[in-house]
Amino acid sequence: MNLYAAPARVNRVTDPSTARAAEPAAAPPAVPRAAPPAAARAVARRSPARQGSLREHNLALVLRHVLDAAGPAPGEGDPAGAPPSRADVATATGLTRGAVSALVDLLIGARLVAELPPAATARAGRPAVPLVPASGTVVGLGAEVNVDYVGVRALDLAGEVLAHRETRGDFRHSDPARVLAVLAGLVGEVRAALPGAARLAGLCLALPGLVDRGTGPLRLAPNLGWRDVDVVALLARHPEVDGLRVRLANEANLAARAEARAGAAGPSFLYVSGEVGIGAAIVLDGEVFAGRHGWSGELGHTVVDREGPVCTCGARGCLEQYAGKDALLRAAGLDVEEPVSALLDAAGAGDERSARALRSAGEALGLALANFVNLVDVERVVLGGIYAPLAPWLTDAVVAQLRTRVLAAAWEDARVGVAAGGAHAAMTGAALVVLRAVADDPAAWLPAA
């Protein structure tokens, strides 16, 4: 499982189980024996400056290697390679075998890493013991509020979804307090469904709008009708959220983290999240580029016709009015409460109005994406959200616009693919943000001496 999501803002910390435990005296500081290989140096550069001691740094280095070696969760992306042994970790990180062994023992004691039975080998000597992320022990909660659903899922370090709850509804122009009360109830249900040994690392909430990563509030979510909402304070009213660190982030950015973890799109791509609203996230060399405030990627409010219909944001001609879920269903003559599958069924049955609506949406989407690709120079566009099942009907029109309007298309086409991050990618990405904080500071999870 790739957990390279950058830590999101922490708004509240009240969980005593995540307080830093006393350090066991038995493990001396681990000293690198030689310059680590490039991959290990890249991991080391991601280590937070707050990790003051060399041992804490090396503990995080070892845990990240075990987590990253595990690869995508089952059914997502390319299969992972063989789990590493202590010797493999030592080779990859440049630490001594003795130091790695001591650090691995600490991680096993903290229930962050587990050992598998030794693999059979024809070679003489003691067989290597594979190391994997521990299952069901430390859990991140990923949640999402969107226009037509609210959901929560629990993900462990092994990448397994331990529990998932979701409720559908119409949350357009809704009361934030009411919607967040529904969300808190789902958090309580998920917590109750977890194994007794599971320890919660926190909650990250995906929101369809501008989340100020510097100050925390949701600044604007046009389709929800929310502006300057202190989401964390409203959630804090509910006992189901007691003891949790709460983080907020944009839903498209979080879905892109899940896509990056799945690994199919490569290191740099533009992720497009299609729902009632349309979001996007730029991933460059494996990192989401969110902009100074965390507000980048508002593809849905790219203007494709300045004389077009008025958008929920107040402007005219935004992409959402041509390629958002509601716009698509209306153009096809369907009710906006219908699922996307109804549009697919109609188009597949030969309904010309539905097919025309999809072609028009693909053209508008391709026009907006061409502007993005000209600006950020990515070679791959990934269609997620409702655009994943609609891709067979959208892709030709999108590609035609990219080939016509992207300046570099004469030398290299921008490839268009379908998201591999699975359903509810924003919730998965949100849980990954929480688990990344564990990977950055595993010393906080060591048992008391």
C-alpha positions as CSV (number, residue, x, y, z in Angstrom):
1,M,0.0,0.0,0.0
2,N,1.4,3.3,-1.0
3,L,0.9,5.9,1.8
4,Y,2.6,8.9,0.4
5,A,-0.2,11.3,1.1
6,A,1.0,14.6,2.7
7,P,-0.4,15.1,6.2
8,A,-3.5,17.2,6.3
9,R,-4.2,19.9,8.9
10,V,-5.0,18.4,12.4
11,N,-7.8,20.4,14.0
12,R,-8.3,18.6,17.3
13,V,-6.4,16.0,19.3
14,T,-8.1,14.4,22.3
15,D,-7.3,10.7,22.0
16,P,-5.1,9.6,24.9
17,S,-4.2,6.4,23.1
18,T,-2.1,8.4,20.6
19,A,0.0,10.2,23.2
20,R,3.7,9.5,22.9
21,A,4.7,6.6,25.0
22,A,8.0,6.3,26.9
23,E,10.8,5.0,24.8
24,P,12.2,1.6,25.6
25,A,15.8,1.8,26.6
26,A,16.8,-1.4,25.0
27,A,16.9,-0.2,21.4
28,P,20.0,2.0,20.7
29,P,19.9,4.7,18.0
30,A,20.2,3.1,14.5
31,V,23.1,4.5,12.5
32,P,23.2,4.2,8.7
33,R,26.1,2.1,7.6
34,A,26.3,3.7,4.2
35,A,24.5,6.1,1.9
36,P,21.1,4.5,1.2
37,P,19.9,3.9,-2.3
38,A,18.0,6.6,-4.2
39,A,14.6,5.1,-3.2
40,A,15.4,5.1,0.4
41,R,16.8,8.7,0.2
42,A,13.5,9.8,-1.3
43,V,11.6,8.2,1.6
44,A,13.9,9.9,4.1
45,R,13.3,13.3,2.6
46,R,9.6,12.8,3.3
47,S,10.3,12.4,7.0
48,P,8.7,15.2,9.1
49,A,11.1,17.6,10.8
50,R,9.3,17.1,14.0
51,Q,10.8,13.7,14.4
52,G,13.6,14.8,16.7
53,S,15.5,11.6,17.3
54,L,17.4,9.5,15.0
55,R,15.6,6.4,16.3
56,E,12.2,7.9,15.5
57,H,13.4,8.8,12.1
58,N,14.6,5.3,11.4
59,L,11.5,3.7,12.9
60,A,9.4,5.6,10.4
61,L,11.8,4.7,7.6
62,V,11.4,1.0,8.3
63,L,7.6,1.2,8.7
64,R,7.2,3.1,5.4
65,H,9.3,0.6,3.5
66,V,7.1,-2.3,4.8
67,L,3.9,-0.4,4.0
68,D,5.0,0.7,0.5
69,A,6.2,-2.8,-0.3
70,A,2.8,-4.2,0.4
71,G,1.4,-2.4,-2.7
72,P,-2.2,-1.8,-3.6
73,A,-5.0,-3.5,-1.7
74,P,-6.4,-6.7,-3.2
75,G,-8.1,-6.0,-6.5
76,E,-6.5,-2.6,-7.0
77,G,-3.7,-1.9,-9.4
78,D,-0.8,-4.2,-10.1
79,P,-0.1,-7.0,-7.6
80,A,2.6,-6.3,-5.1
81,G,5.9,-8.1,-5.0
82,A,7.0,-10.5,-2.3
83,P,6.9,-9.0,1.3
84,P,10.3,-7.9,2.4
85,S,12.4,-9.6,5.1
86,R,14.5,-7.8,7.7
87,A,17.5,-8.3,5.4
88,D,15.6,-6.7,2.5
89,V,14.7,-3.7,4.6
90,A,18.3,-3.3,5.6
91,T,19.4,-3.3,2.0
92,A,16.7,-0.9,0.9
93,T,17.2,1.6,3.8
94,G,21.0,1.4,4.2
95,L,20.6,0.6,7.9
96,T,22.5,-2.2,9.6
97,R,20.7,-5.6,9.9
98,G,21.0,-5.4,13.7
99,A,19.4,-2.0,13.8
100,V,16.6,-3.0,11.4
101,S,15.9,-6.1,13.5
102,A,15.6,-4.0,16.7
103,L,13.3,-1.5,14.9
104,V,11.1,-4.3,13.4
105,D,10.7,-5.8,16.9
106,L,9.4,-2.5,18.2
107,L,7.0,-2.2,15.3
108,I,5.7,-5.7,15.9
109,G,5.3,-4.9,19.5
110,A,3.3,-1.8,18.6
111,R,1.1,-4.0,16.3
112,L,2.0,-2.0,13.3
113,V,3.9,-4.8,11.5
114,A,3.3,-8.5,11.5
115,E,5.4,-11.5,10.4
116,L,4.3,-14.2,8.0
117,P,5.4,-17.8,8.1
118,P,8.8,-18.2,6.5
119,A,8.7,-19.0,2.8
120,A,10.0,-22.3,1.7
121,T,13.4,-22.1,0.0
122,A,15.9,-24.5,-1.5
123,R,18.8,-22.6,-0.1
124,A,20.6,-23.6,3.0
125,G,20.3,-21.6,6.2
126,R,17.4,-20.1,8.1
127,P,14.6,-19.0,5.8
128,A,13.7,-15.3,5.6
129,V,10.6,-14.1,7.6
130,P,8.3,-11.9,5.4
131,L,7.1,-8.6,7.0
132,V,3.7,-7.2,6.2
133,P,1.5,-4.4,7.6
134,A,-0.5,-5.5,10.6
135,S,-4.2,-6.2,9.9
136,G,-7.1,-4.8,12.0
137,T,-4.9,-3.1,14.6
138,V,-4.6,0.6,13.6
139,V,-7.4,2.1,11.7
140,G,-8.0,5.3,9.8
141,L,-11.5,6.6,9.2
142,G,-12.2,8.2,5.8
143,A,-15.5,10.1,5.4
144,E,-17.2,12.1,2.7
145,V,-20.1,14.5,2.4
146,N,-21.3,15.0,-1.2
147,V,-24.4,16.3,-2.8
148,D,-26.3,13.0,-2.9
149,Y,-24.6,10.8,-0.3
150,V,-22.7,10.8,3.0
151,G,-20.4,7.9,4.0
152,V,-17.7,6.6,6.2
153,R,-15.2,3.8,5.9
154,A,-12.5,2.3,8.1
155,L,-9.2,1.2,6.5
156,D,-6.4,-0.6,8.3
157,L,-2.6,-0.5,7.6
158,A,-2.9,-3.6,5.3
159,G,-5.3,-1.7,3.0
160,E,-8.4,-3.6,4.0
161,V,-11.8,-2.0,4.4
162,L,-13.0,-3.1,7.8
163,A,-16.3,-1.3,7.8
164,H,-18.3,0.9,5.5
165,R,-21.5,2.8,6.0
166,E,-23.3,5.1,3.6
167,T,-26.6,6.9,3.3
168,R,-28.2,8.5,0.2
169,G,-30.1,11.8,0.2
170,D,-30.4,15.2,-1.4
171,F,-28.1,17.5,0.4
172,R,-28.3,20.4,-2.0
173,H,-28.5,23.7,-0.1
174,S,-28.7,21.7,3.1
175,D,-28.2,22.7,6.7
176,P,-24.6,21.8,7.6
177,A,-25.4,20.9,11.2
178,R,-28.1,18.5,10.1
179,V,-25.9,16.8,7.5
180,L,-22.9,16.5,9.9
181,A,-25.2,15.0,12.5
182,V,-26.0,12.2,9.9
183,L,-22.3,11.8,9.3
184,A,-21.6,11.5,13.0
185,G,-24.1,8.8,13.3
186,L,-22.4,6.8,10.6
187,V,-19.1,7.3,12.3
188,G,-20.6,5.8,15.4
189,E,-21.9,2.8,13.4
190,V,-18.5,2.2,11.8
191,R,-16.7,2.5,15.2
192,A,-19.1,-0.1,16.7
193,A,-18.4,-2.5,13.8
194,L,-14.6,-2.5,14.3
195,P,-12.7,-5.4,15.9
196,G,-12.1,-4.8,19.6
197,A,-8.4,-4.6,19.2
198,A,-8.5,-1.8,16.6
199,R,-7.1,1.5,17.6
200,L,-8.4,4.6,15.8
201,A,-5.8,7.0,14.4
202,G,-8.3,9.7,13.4
203,L,-10.8,10.9,10.9
204,C,-10.4,12.7,7.6
205,L,-13.4,14.2,5.9
206,A,-13.6,14.7,2.1
207,L,-15.7,17.8,1.1
208,P,-16.8,19.0,-2.4
209,G,-15.4,22.5,-2.2
210,L,-12.7,24.8,-1.0
211,V,-11.2,23.7,2.2
212,D,-8.7,26.2,3.7
213,R,-5.8,24.0,4.7
214,G,-4.3,26.9,6.6
215,T,-7.2,27.7,8.9
216,G,-9.4,24.6,8.6
217,P,-12.9,25.9,7.7
218,L,-14.8,24.9,4.6
219,R,-14.8,28.1,2.7
220,L,-17.2,27.2,-0.1
221,A,-19.1,24.2,-1.4
222,P,-21.5,25.7,-4.0
223,N,-23.5,22.5,-4.6
224,L,-24.1,22.0,-0.9
225,G,-24.9,25.7,-0.4
226,W,-22.3,25.9,2.4
227,R,-20.0,28.9,2.9
228,D,-17.5,29.5,5.8
229,V,-18.6,26.5,7.8
230,D,-16.6,25.4,10.8
231,V,-17.1,21.7,10.1
232,V,-14.8,20.5,12.8
233,A,-16.6,22.5,15.5
234,L,-20.0,21.1,14.3
235,L,-18.7,17.5,14.4
236,A,-17.3,18.0,17.9
237,R,-20.8,18.4,19.2
238,H,-21.4,14.7,18.7
239,P,-20.1,12.0,21.1
240,E,-19.5,9.6,18.1
241,V,-16.5,11.7,17.2
242,D,-15.1,12.0,20.7
243,G,-11.4,11.3,20.9
244,L,-10.7,11.6,17.1
245,R,-8.2,13.8,15.3
246,V,-10.3,15.5,12.6
247,R,-8.8,16.6,9.3
248,L,-10.6,18.1,6.2
249,A,-9.6,18.1,2.6
250,N,-11.1,18.5,-0.9
251,E,-12.7,15.3,-2.2
252,A,-11.0,15.3,-5.6
253,N,-7.5,15.6,-4.0
254,L,-8.3,12.7,-1.7
255,A,-9.7,10.6,-4.5
256,A,-6.4,11.3,-6.4
257,R,-4.5,9.9,-3.4
258,A,-6.4,6.7,-3.7
259,E,-5.7,6.6,-7.4
260,A,-2.0,7.2,-6.8
261,R,-2.0,4.3,-4.3
262,A,-3.6,2.0,-6.9
263,G,-0.6,2.7,-9.0
264,A,-2.1,2.2,-12.5
265,A,-1.9,5.9,-13.6
266,G,1.8,6.3,-13.2
267,P,3.6,9.1,-11.2
268,S,2.0,12.1,-12.8
269,F,-1.6,12.5,-14.0
270,L,-4.7,14.7,-13.9
271,Y,-7.5,13.0,-11.9
272,V,-11.1,14.1,-12.7
273,S,-13.8,13.4,-10.2
274,G,-17.2,13.5,-11.8
275,E,-20.3,13.8,-9.6
276,V,-23.0,16.5,-9.4
277,G,-20.0,18.8,-9.2
278,I,-16.7,18.2,-11.0
279,G,-13.4,18.3,-9.3
280,A,-9.8,17.6,-10.4
281,A,-6.5,17.0,-8.8
282,I,-3.0,17.4,-10.2
283,V,-0.6,14.6,-9.2
284,L,3.1,15.3,-10.1
285,D,5.7,12.7,-9.3
286,G,3.4,11.0,-6.8
287,E,2.4,14.1,-4.9
288,V,-0.9,15.9,-5.1
289,F,-0.4,19.6,-6.0
290,A,-3.1,21.4,-4.0
291,G,-1.9,25.0,-4.4
292,R,-1.1,27.5,-1.7
293,H,-4.5,27.3,0.1
294,G,-5.4,23.8,-1.0
295,W,-7.9,25.2,-3.6
296,S,-6.4,24.0,-6.9
297,G,-8.3,21.7,-9.2
298,E,-11.7,23.3,-9.5
299,L,-12.3,22.0,-13.0
300,G,-16.0,22.2,-12.7
301,H,-15.9,26.0,-12.6
302,T,-13.8,26.3,-15.7
303,V,-15.8,28.4,-18.1
304,V,-16.6,26.6,-21.4
305,D,-19.2,29.2,-22.6
306,R,-19.3,32.6,-21.1
307,E,-22.9,33.1,-22.3
308,G,-24.0,29.7,-20.8
309,P,-26.4,29.0,-18.0
310,V,-25.9,30.3,-14.5
311,C,-23.9,27.9,-12.2
312,T,-24.5,27.3,-8.5
313,C,-21.3,29.3,-7.9
314,G,-23.0,32.4,-9.5
315,A,-20.9,32.5,-12.7
316,R,-22.1,31.6,-16.2
317,G,-21.1,28.7,-18.4
318,C,-19.2,26.6,-15.9
319,L,-18.3,23.0,-17.0
320,E,-20.6,21.6,-14.3
321,Q,-23.6,23.0,-16.3
322,Y,-22.6,20.8,-19.2
323,A,-21.0,17.7,-17.8
324,G,-22.0,17.4,-14.2
325,K,-24.3,14.6,-13.2
326,D,-27.5,16.7,-13.0
327,A,-26.7,18.4,-16.3
328,L,-26.1,15.0,-18.0
329,L,-29.4,13.5,-16.7
330,R,-31.4,16.6,-17.7
331,A,-29.9,16.6,-21.2
332,A,-30.9,13.0,-21.6
333,G,-34.5,13.7,-20.5
334,L,-34.1,11.8,-17.1
335,D,-34.9,12.9,-13.6
336,V,-31.9,14.1,-11.6
337,E,-32.7,11.6,-8.9
338,E,-32.1,8.7,-11.4
339,P,-28.8,6.8,-11.0
340,V,-26.2,7.1,-13.7
341,S,-26.9,3.5,-14.6
342,A,-30.3,4.7,-16.0
343,L,-28.4,6.9,-18.4
344,L,-26.1,4.1,-19.4
345,D,-29.1,1.7,-19.9
346,A,-30.8,4.3,-22.1
347,A,-27.8,5.0,-24.3
348,G,-27.0,1.3,-24.6
349,A,-30.6,0.6,-25.7
350,G,-30.1,3.1,-28.6
351,D,-31.8,6.2,-27.1
352,E,-30.3,9.0,-29.3
353,R,-31.1,11.7,-26.8
354,S,-29.0,10.0,-24.1
355,A,-26.2,9.3,-26.6
356,R,-26.2,12.9,-27.7
357,A,-26.1,14.1,-24.1
358,L,-23.0,12.0,-23.4
359,R,-21.3,13.2,-26.6
360,S,-21.9,16.8,-25.7
361,A,-20.7,16.3,-22.2
362,G,-17.6,14.6,-23.5
363,E,-16.9,17.6,-25.8
364,A,-17.3,20.1,-23.0
365,L,-15.2,18.0,-20.6
366,G,-12.5,17.6,-23.3
367,L,-12.4,21.4,-23.9
368,A,-11.9,22.1,-20.2
369,L,-9.3,19.3,-19.9
370,A,-7.3,20.6,-22.8
371,N,-6.9,23.9,-21.0
372,F,-5.6,22.1,-17.9
373,V,-3.2,19.9,-19.9
374,N,-1.8,22.9,-21.7
375,L,-1.1,24.4,-18.3
376,V,0.3,21.5,-16.2
377,D,1.8,19.2,-18.9
378,V,0.7,15.8,-17.7
379,E,0.6,12.8,-20.0
380,R,-2.4,11.0,-18.5
381,V,-5.9,12.0,-17.7
382,V,-7.8,9.7,-15.3
383,L,-11.6,9.7,-15.3
384,G,-13.1,8.9,-11.9
385,G,-16.4,9.2,-10.1
386,I,-19.4,8.8,-12.5
387,Y,-17.0,9.3,-15.4
388,A,-15.5,5.9,-14.8
389,P,-18.6,3.9,-15.9
390,L,-19.5,6.6,-18.5
391,A,-16.0,6.4,-20.0
392,P,-16.9,4.3,-23.0
393,W,-19.3,7.0,-24.1
394,L,-17.2,10.0,-23.1
395,T,-13.6,9.1,-24.1
396,D,-13.7,9.5,-27.9
397,A,-15.1,13.1,-27.5
398,V,-12.6,13.9,-24.8
399,V,-9.6,12.6,-26.8
400,A,-10.8,14.5,-29.9
401,Q,-10.7,17.8,-28.0
402,L,-7.3,17.0,-26.5
403,R,-5.8,16.2,-29.9
404,T,-7.2,19.4,-31.4
405,R,-6.5,21.8,-28.6
406,V,-3.4,20.6,-26.7
407,L,-0.4,22.3,-28.2
408,A,1.9,19.4,-27.6
409,A,-0.5,16.8,-29.0
410,A,1.4,16.6,-32.3
411,W,4.3,15.1,-30.4
412,E,2.6,13.2,-27.6
413,D,-1.0,12.4,-27.0
414,A,-2.4,12.9,-23.5
415,R,-3.7,9.4,-22.7
416,V,-7.2,9.1,-21.2
417,G,-7.9,6.2,-18.8
418,V,-10.4,5.0,-16.2
419,A,-9.7,5.3,-12.5
420,A,-8.5,2.2,-10.8
421,G,-8.8,3.4,-7.2
422,G,-12.2,1.7,-6.7
423,A,-15.5,2.9,-5.5
424,H,-15.6,5.6,-2.9
425,A,-12.1,6.7,-3.8
426,A,-12.4,10.0,-1.8
427,M,-13.2,8.0,1.4
428,T,-10.3,5.7,0.8
429,G,-7.9,8.6,0.2
430,A,-9.1,10.3,3.3
431,A,-8.4,7.2,5.4
432,L,-4.9,7.0,3.7
433,V,-4.2,10.6,5.0
434,V,-4.9,9.4,8.5
435,L,-2.7,6.3,8.2
436,R,0.1,8.4,6.7
437,A,0.3,10.3,10.0
438,V,0.9,6.9,11.7
439,A,3.6,6.0,9.2
440,D,5.3,9.4,9.8
441,D,5.4,8.9,13.6
442,P,5.2,5.3,14.6
443,A,7.0,6.0,17.9
444,A,3.7,7.6,19.1
445,W,2.2,4.1,18.9
446,L,4.8,2.2,20.9
447,P,3.6,0.5,24.1
448,A,4.7,2.0,27.4
449,A,7.9,0.5,28.7
